[in-house]
Amino acid sequence: MSKGDIGNIPGPKSESFIKGNMRQIFSASSVGWEFHSMMSEQYGRVARLWGPFGLKYLETYDPKAMHHIFVKDQVIYEETSSFFARSIVLFGRGIFTTQGEPHKKQRKMLNPVFSIAYMRNMIPIFSDIAKKIEKAMKIKLAEAQGAQEVDVLHWMSRAALEMIGQSGFGYSFDPLVEGAKPHPFCDAAKAFSPNTASLA
C-alpha cells in the first residue's frame, strides 16, 4: 500500500503535528478508552491514524488481516526502524528488538516453553487461578442487592498476569480478592505505555 493510499482511508484528525494521535491511543485514562471506542464505532475495522511529525499509520481490527500480519505473512510486515530503535531503548536487545534470522533463533529457543507437554504441567496452576476468580465473582454477586455489573476485563487482566507470574516466574502478583491492593509491578505495567507515549 502506498502512502497515498493510506491518506485516502478515513480516520480521526491529528491532535497535534508533533504527537499525532499517540496521546489518545496510549492514554491509560478514560480518554484512551473513549478514543478506541470511537474508532471502532466511527471507522470500523480499518482506519488511518496520525503518528509523530505527520506520519500516517494504518490501524486494523480485522481478524483476517491480523492473521496475515502476525502469523501467515509476518516476514512481509516487518516493523519500522524507528520501532526497533525505540524498543531497544525501552527493553534492550532481545526478541522484541530483532528481526530476520536472530529473531527466528530466539523464537526457536522459546518454543519448548509453549509446547503441549510443558503447558500440560501448567493446568493445575491455571485451574487454581480460575477457581479464585470464580470465588471472587460469586462473593461480589452475593453481596449485591439485585442486579450487579461485573467488570470482567478487570478480573481477566488480573488473572492473566497471575497466570504468567505463577507459571513463568513462580511468583504471585495478586491474591485475586475484591479490594486487594495492586502489586507495584501491576501499576508499573499499566502505566508503561501511557508514560512512554507522553515522552514522545
C-alpha positions in Angstrom: 0.0 0.0 0.0 1.5 3.4 -0.9 1.5 6.5 1.3 -1.2 8.0 -1.0 -3.5 5.0 -0.5 -3.3 5.3 3.3 -4.2 9.0 3.0 -7.5 8.1 1.3 -8.6 5.8 4.2 -10.8 7.7 6.7 -9.6 8.4 10.2 -9.6 10.9 13.1 -7.9 14.3 12.9 -4.4 14.7 14.3 -4.3 16.1 17.8 -1.0 17.8 17.1 1.7 17.7 14.4 4.3 16.6 17.0 2.3 13.8 18.7 -0.4 13.0 16.1 -3.0 10.7 17.8 -0.4 9.0 20.0 -1.6 10.5 23.3 -5.1 9.4 22.6 -4.1 5.9 21.6 -1.9 5.2 24.6 -3.7 7.1 27.3 -4.5 5.0 30.4 -7.3 7.3 31.4 -10.9 7.3 30.0 -9.5 9.4 27.1 -7.8 6.3 25.7 -10.8 4.0 26.1 -13.2 6.6 24.6 -10.9 7.1 21.7 -10.7 3.4 20.9 -14.4 3.0 21.3 -15.0 6.0 18.9 -12.5 4.5 16.4 -14.4 1.2 16.2 -17.8 2.8 16.0 -17.0 5.5 13.6 -14.3 3.9 11.3 -14.9 0.2 11.6 -12.2 -2.4 11.2 -9.7 -0.2 9.3 -8.7 3.4 9.9 -5.8 5.8 9.3 -4.1 7.4 12.3 -1.6 10.1 12.7 1.8 9.4 14.2 4.5 11.8 15.3 5.5 14.6 12.8 2.7 13.8 10.3 3.5 10.1 9.8 0.4 8.1 8.7 -0.4 4.8 10.3 -2.9 2.1 9.3 -4.8 0.5 12.2 -6.9 -2.6 11.7 -9.1 -4.7 13.9 -9.9 -7.1 11.1 -9.2 -10.7 12.2 -8.2 -12.0 8.8 -5.8 -9.1 8.2 -4.3 -9.6 11.6 -3.8 -13.3 10.9 -1.9 -12.4 7.8 0.2 -9.7 9.5 1.1 -11.7 12.7 1.0 -15.3 11.6 0.8 -16.2 7.9 2.9 -13.4 6.2 4.8 -11.9 9.2 8.1 -11.7 7.2 6.4 -9.2 4.8 5.2 -7.0 7.6 8.4 -6.1 9.4 8.5 -3.3 11.9 9.9 0.1 11.1 13.5 1.1 12.0 12.0 3.7 14.4 10.1 0.9 16.2 13.3 -1.1 16.7 15.2 2.0 17.8 12.6 2.9 20.4 12.2 -0.7 21.6 16.0 -1.1 22.1 15.9 2.0 24.3 12.9 0.7 26.3 13.6 -3.1 26.5 17.2 -3.6 25.5 18.3 -6.1 22.8 16.1 -9.2 22.7 13.2 -11.0 20.9 11.2 -7.7 20.6 14.1 -5.8 19.0 15.3 -8.3 16.4 14.2 -9.4 13.0 15.2 -12.0 10.4 17.5 -14.9 11.5 18.3 -13.6 15.0 14.5 -13.3 15.7 13.9 -16.8 14.3 16.7 -18.2 16.5 15.3 -16.6 19.6 11.7 -17.8 18.9 13.0 -21.3 18.3 14.7 -21.2 21.8 11.3 -20.3 23.3 9.3 -23.0 21.5 9.7 -25.7 24.2 8.1 -23.4 26.8 5.0 -23.2 24.6 4.8 -26.9 23.8 1.7 -29.0 24.7 3.8 -31.2 27.1 5.0 -28.1 29.0 1.7 -26.4 29.0 0.0 -29.5 30.4 2.0 -29.0 33.6 0.5 -25.6 34.0 -3.1 -26.8 34.1 -3.2 -27.1 37.9 -2.0 -23.5 38.2 -4.5 -22.2 35.7 -7.3 -24.2 37.3 -6.5 -22.8 40.8 -6.4 -19.2 39.5 -9.8 -19.8 37.6 -11.3 -21.0 40.9 -10.1 -17.9 42.8 -11.6 -15.7 40.1 -14.9 -17.6 40.3 -15.0 -17.3 44.1 -14.3 -13.6 44.0 -17.1 -13.0 41.4 -19.5 -15.1 43.4 -18.8 -13.1 46.6 -19.3 -9.9 44.7 -22.6 -11.0 43.2 -23.8 -12.4 46.6 -23.2 -9.0 48.2 -25.2 -7.2 45.6 -28.8 -6.2 46.2 -30.4 -7.1 42.9 -28.7 -6.7 39.5 -24.9 -6.3 39.7 -22.5 -5.3 36.9 -19.1 -7.1 37.0 -16.1 -5.7 35.2 -14.9 -8.9 33.5 -12.0 -7.2 31.7 -10.6 -6.1 35.1 -10.7 -9.6 36.5 -9.4 -11.3 33.3 -6.4 -8.9 33.3 -5.6 -9.7 36.9 -6.0 -13.5 36.1 -3.7 -13.3 33.1 -0.9 -11.6 35.0 -1.3 -14.0 37.8 -1.1 -17.0 35.4 2.1 -15.5 33.8 3.6 -14.8 37.2 3.0 -18.2 38.7 3.6 -20.4 35.7 6.5 -18.4 34.2 8.3 -17.0 37.2 6.9 -18.9 40.2 5.7 -15.7 41.7 2.3 -14.5 42.8 1.4 -10.9 42.0 -2.3 -10.9 43.2 -4.3 -12.8 45.8 -7.3 -12.3 43.4 -9.7 -11.0 46.0 -12.0 -7.9 45.8 -10.3 -4.7 47.1 -6.8 -6.2 47.2 -4.1 -3.5 46.8 -2.4 -3.8 43.4 1.1 -5.1 43.3 3.6 -2.3 42.3 4.6 -4.3 39.2 0.9 -4.3 38.1 0.7 -0.5 38.4 4.1 -0.1 36.6 2.9 -2.4 33.7 -0.3 -0.4 33.3 1.5 2.9 33.3 4.3 1.9 31.0 2.7 2.6 27.6 1.0 5.9 28.6 4.1 7.2 30.3 6.4 6.3 27.4 3.8 7.8 24.9 3.8 11.1 26.9 7.6 11.3 26.4 7.1 11.4 22.6 
